[in-house]
Amino acid sequence: MNRFERFPEPHGEADVRYLDGEFRILRPGSFVRCAVTGQPIALDELRYWSVDLQEAYADPEAVLTRVRALAGR
């Protein structure tokens, strides 16, 4: 998503494709869920995601938790 795109009307969970430095909304919604905590993340507050895993994260701690879990496999 870039600064010229409008955010969808607030209703439900969005389906998002995570890209390098941006994301693309595939199905409109107002939030996505953190892959680690399950916490809803408003699209305008989404800052952390994994392109490889196609997952969103609520905060840096959630990212670290996921990285540690993957390293322990």
Summary of the structure (lengths in Angstrom):
residues: 73
radius of gyration: 12.3
end to end distance: 32.2
largest distance: 40.2
contacts: 172
relative contact order: 0.19
helix: 21%
strand: 34%
